[in-house]
Amino acid sequence: MPITKIEEFKTKEIRLSKWAKALAHPARVAILRTLAERNACICGEIVEVMPLAQATVSQHLKELKDAGLVKGTVEGPSSCYCLNGEMINELAQDLNKLFDELLSGCAASSCPPKKGRQ
């Protein structure tokens, strides 16, 4: 079986997979929810509301920032983070398109549902 190169995938597929990876940890989802609940940038307070060490929270924030879901600034020992609304909107649109495609494929499928499922 040949090795698939990432360059052969479409840009949207690559972008969705990066976002999915960023969302694939409950701490990252909790961080995003915390930022959304505060509806403002948070400076240093994220560690106080997470049941994780500061270094662990920083690593999760880095992953979210690398995926573009969070914006952040670091000035000396202080760092501030907030949601990247534009990127969150793009994520929502791309996920909606993906799920629409998947659901239309399910509707057209001739495979019978598994026992106990509808």
Backbone bond lengths (Angstrom), bond angles and torsions (degrees), N, CA, C in turn:
res aa  C-N    CA-C-N  psi(-1)  N-CA   C-N-CA  omega(-1)  CA-C   N-CA-C  phi
1 M - - - 1.454 - - 1.529 108.05 -
2 P 1.323 118.06 129.15 1.467 120.38 -178.00 1.522 111.57 -72.54
3 I 1.324 115.74 151.34 1.460 121.99 176.84 1.525 108.12 -79.10
4 T 1.318 117.54 128.70 1.452 122.20 179.90 1.520 109.09 -84.43
5 K 1.301 115.82 131.23 1.460 120.75 178.10 1.517 109.32 -93.70
6 I 1.321 115.22 139.95 1.469 119.81 -177.08 1.519 111.80 -60.97
7 E 1.331 118.15 -27.51 1.464 121.32 -179.72 1.528 112.07 -63.78
8 E 1.312 116.32 -19.48 1.455 120.13 -178.24 1.533 112.67 -80.89
9 F 1.321 116.55 -10.53 1.455 119.93 178.10 1.521 109.77 -87.43
10 K 1.310 115.88 155.52 1.462 121.17 177.93 1.526 109.65 -69.91
11 T 1.323 115.63 154.46 1.464 121.75 -179.98 1.522 111.45 -56.06
12 K 1.331 117.69 -42.70 1.469 120.83 -179.21 1.523 111.51 -65.25
13 E 1.330 117.37 -35.92 1.461 120.35 178.48 1.529 110.40 -65.84
14 I 1.318 115.86 -41.63 1.468 120.60 179.43 1.521 109.29 -65.19
15 R 1.328 116.76 -45.06 1.460 120.90 -178.71 1.528 111.12 -63.53
16 L 1.332 117.50 -44.60 1.459 120.67 178.08 1.524 111.43 -61.70
17 S 1.321 117.23 -39.32 1.467 119.56 -179.51 1.522 111.20 -67.60
18 K 1.332 118.15 -34.35 1.473 121.00 176.43 1.520 110.39 -66.88
19 W 1.330 116.31 -42.04 1.455 119.42 177.49 1.524 110.85 -65.08
20 A 1.328 116.62 -42.28 1.463 120.05 179.78 1.526 110.71 -61.03
21 K 1.318 116.43 -40.51 1.464 120.13 177.44 1.525 110.31 -62.39
22 A 1.333 116.50 -41.72 1.466 120.59 -179.97 1.528 111.07 -64.90
23 L 1.316 117.52 -32.57 1.462 121.77 -178.65 1.532 112.91 -88.72
24 A 1.322 117.48 -1.71 1.458 121.81 -170.91 1.524 114.66 -81.81
25 H 1.312 117.82 12.67 1.464 120.29 177.01 1.522 108.59 -130.36
26 P 1.333 118.06 133.00 1.468 119.91 -177.22 1.530 113.41 -59.76
27 A 1.324 117.84 -30.32 1.465 119.93 178.72 1.528 110.36 -65.34
28 R 1.318 117.25 -37.94 1.458 120.37 -179.96 1.521 111.09 -69.13
29 V 1.321 116.17 -39.41 1.473 119.63 176.64 1.527 108.86 -63.83
30 A 1.327 117.64 -41.44 1.466 121.64 178.59 1.528 111.19 -63.54
31 I 1.320 116.94 -39.53 1.464 120.58 178.06 1.522 110.08 -63.28
32 L 1.330 117.26 -45.50 1.465 120.73 178.81 1.527 110.79 -61.03
33 R 1.323 116.71 -42.78 1.464 120.27 179.24 1.529 111.14 -64.40
34 T 1.322 116.44 -40.37 1.464 120.31 178.29 1.518 110.62 -61.78
35 L 1.324 116.44 -44.65 1.462 119.85 178.13 1.530 111.15 -62.82
36 A 1.322 116.90 -39.39 1.467 120.76 179.70 1.531 111.08 -68.03
37 E 1.327 117.03 -41.03 1.465 120.88 -179.94 1.524 111.33 -63.49
38 R 1.315 116.35 -38.36 1.471 120.55 -179.03 1.523 111.18 -74.38
39 N 1.320 115.95 -24.14 1.469 121.94 178.76 1.533 111.81 52.63
40 A 1.332 114.65 35.01 1.470 121.10 179.48 1.522 107.62 -163.59
41 C 1.305 115.18 167.34 1.461 119.02 175.25 1.522 108.98 -70.58
42 I 1.308 116.03 144.09 1.456 122.12 -179.93 1.518 108.36 -114.60
43 C 1.309 115.39 129.06 1.462 121.12 179.92 1.528 109.78 -112.27
44 G 1.319 116.23 102.63 1.457 120.76 175.09 1.511 116.49 76.14
45 E 1.325 118.83 -9.59 1.459 121.77 -175.68 1.525 113.38 -82.76
46 I 1.319 117.76 -16.39 1.466 120.48 -176.24 1.521 110.58 -60.21
47 V 1.322 116.93 -40.53 1.467 121.23 -179.19 1.525 110.39 -60.82
48 E 1.316 117.21 -34.53 1.463 121.53 -177.76 1.523 112.62 -67.66
49 V 1.326 117.91 -28.75 1.466 120.71 -177.35 1.532 113.07 -101.18
50 M 1.309 118.06 -4.19 1.464 121.85 178.87 1.529 109.66 -102.39
51 P 1.322 116.75 141.04 1.468 119.41 178.74 1.537 111.66 -84.51
52 L 1.334 115.49 43.31 1.471 121.13 -176.14 1.519 109.63 -134.00
53 A 1.313 115.01 159.76 1.458 120.94 176.32 1.521 110.16 -68.37
54 Q 1.320 115.86 155.71 1.457 121.85 -178.52 1.522 111.47 -56.80
55 A 1.327 117.42 -42.56 1.469 120.65 -179.21 1.532 111.04 -63.99
56 T 1.317 116.72 -37.07 1.473 120.82 179.56 1.527 110.30 -68.54
57 V 1.332 116.91 -43.92 1.463 120.88 178.08 1.528 109.40 -61.41
58 S 1.323 116.96 -42.20 1.470 121.04 179.12 1.518 111.28 -60.13
59 Q 1.323 116.95 -40.80 1.467 120.41 179.42 1.528 110.80 -65.31
60 H 1.336 116.78 -40.97 1.464 119.96 178.21 1.526 110.99 -66.44
61 L 1.323 117.24 -39.74 1.462 120.57 176.57 1.521 110.96 -62.84
62 K 1.318 116.72 -38.13 1.468 120.45 177.72 1.524 110.52 -61.76
63 E 1.322 117.41 -43.77 1.470 121.14 178.43 1.531 110.72 -61.58
64 L 1.327 116.83 -43.47 1.464 120.41 179.57 1.521 111.11 -66.61
65 K 1.319 115.92 -37.93 1.467 120.05 178.51 1.528 110.29 -68.27
66 D 1.330 117.30 -43.13 1.468 121.14 178.51 1.525 111.74 -60.63
67 A 1.337 116.59 -32.18 1.463 121.09 178.21 1.522 111.64 -80.92
68 G 1.331 116.78 -7.29 1.458 120.68 178.10 1.518 114.82 85.50
69 L 1.328 117.73 3.14 1.459 120.69 -176.51 1.525 112.67 -80.89
70 V 1.327 115.67 -19.95 1.456 121.78 -178.13 1.521 108.48 -129.95
71 K 1.321 115.38 141.80 1.465 121.31 172.59 1.525 106.47 -103.70
72 G 1.319 115.93 147.28 1.449 117.77 179.27 1.507 112.48 -152.81
73 T 1.319 114.06 152.11 1.455 120.63 174.59 1.523 108.17 -130.30
74 V 1.301 115.45 142.97 1.454 121.11 178.24 1.515 107.47 -123.93
75 E 1.318 115.41 121.55 1.465 121.36 176.91 1.515 107.45 -128.23
76 G 1.333 115.66 103.04 1.461 120.22 -177.11 1.513 109.49 63.21
77 P 1.344 117.78 -132.92 1.463 120.03 -179.15 1.534 113.11 -80.20
78 S 1.327 117.44 -7.69 1.459 121.53 -177.09 1.524 111.18 -98.00
79 S 1.319 115.90 137.57 1.462 120.63 175.62 1.524 108.68 -135.27
80 C 1.325 115.18 141.95 1.465 121.88 -179.72 1.524 109.09 -123.94
81 Y 1.331 115.75 138.89 1.459 120.71 -178.92 1.520 109.92 -133.06
82 C 1.330 115.13 146.82 1.462 121.21 173.26 1.524 108.43 -149.65
83 L 1.321 115.37 164.50 1.461 120.38 178.64 1.523 110.24 -67.62
84 N 1.321 115.56 145.96 1.457 121.67 172.58 1.527 105.96 -94.94
85 G 1.334 115.97 90.77 1.464 121.83 -174.03 1.517 113.86 -55.67
86 E 1.318 116.74 -38.56 1.460 120.54 -179.78 1.535 110.48 -63.10
87 M 1.324 116.19 -43.96 1.467 120.13 -178.74 1.530 111.13 -72.37
88 I 1.328 117.00 -36.57 1.468 120.48 176.96 1.529 109.18 -62.06
89 N 1.315 117.16 -40.18 1.466 121.79 177.76 1.532 110.45 -63.54
90 E 1.329 117.17 -44.24 1.470 120.42 178.05 1.526 110.76 -62.64
91 L 1.334 116.86 -40.77 1.462 120.91 177.51 1.527 110.17 -59.82
92 A 1.322 116.68 -46.80 1.469 120.81 -179.59 1.532 111.02 -60.44
93 Q 1.327 116.50 -44.67 1.467 120.34 -179.93 1.528 110.98 -63.96
94 D 1.331 116.95 -45.20 1.462 120.00 -179.08 1.527 111.82 -66.44
95 L 1.337 116.92 -39.14 1.473 119.42 177.27 1.523 110.85 -66.63
96 N 1.330 117.13 -40.69 1.468 119.69 177.38 1.527 110.98 -60.37
97 K 1.328 117.43 -43.19 1.471 120.87 177.88 1.525 110.64 -62.25
98 L 1.335 116.26 -44.75 1.464 120.15 179.61 1.525 110.71 -60.06
99 F 1.337 117.01 -48.78 1.463 119.89 -178.39 1.523 111.69 -66.72
100 D 1.329 118.32 -34.34 1.467 120.38 174.58 1.527 110.52 -61.21
101 E 1.343 116.23 -43.87 1.464 120.52 178.26 1.526 111.00 -63.36
102 L 1.327 116.33 -43.42 1.461 120.14 -179.52 1.518 111.30 -65.51
103 L 1.329 116.40 -42.63 1.463 120.09 -179.87 1.524 111.76 -66.89
104 S 1.328 117.56 -37.29 1.461 118.63 178.15 1.528 109.59 -68.92
105 G 1.318 117.62 -32.67 1.462 120.83 175.37 1.513 111.63 -67.39
106 C 1.326 116.79 -36.00 1.465 121.02 177.36 1.525 110.68 -67.25
107 A 1.329 115.87 -41.08 1.465 120.27 -178.53 1.525 110.75 -65.21
108 A 1.330 116.99 -34.09 1.458 120.91 -178.41 1.527 112.19 -85.37
109 S 1.312 116.35 -9.26 1.459 120.77 -175.87 1.526 111.22 -68.89
110 S 1.315 114.54 140.42 1.462 118.81 178.21 1.526 111.10 -97.06
111 C 1.322 117.07 3.68 1.465 120.54 179.37 1.523 109.61 -73.52
112 P 1.322 116.39 133.34 1.468 117.93 177.95 1.526 109.93 -71.91
113 P 1.355 117.62 149.96 1.462 119.99 177.43 1.514 110.97 -65.75
114 K 1.313 116.56 152.39 1.465 120.30 177.09 1.520 109.32 -68.42
115 K 1.309 115.44 156.05 1.444 121.28 179.68 1.522 109.81 -56.57
116 G 1.320 116.99 131.09 1.452 121.67 178.39 1.527 113.32 88.19
117 R 1.305 117.10 -5.67 1.482 120.93 178.62 1.507 109.00 -113.52
118 Q 1.310 115.23 152.72 1.450 120.34 179.99 1.482 111.52 -111.13
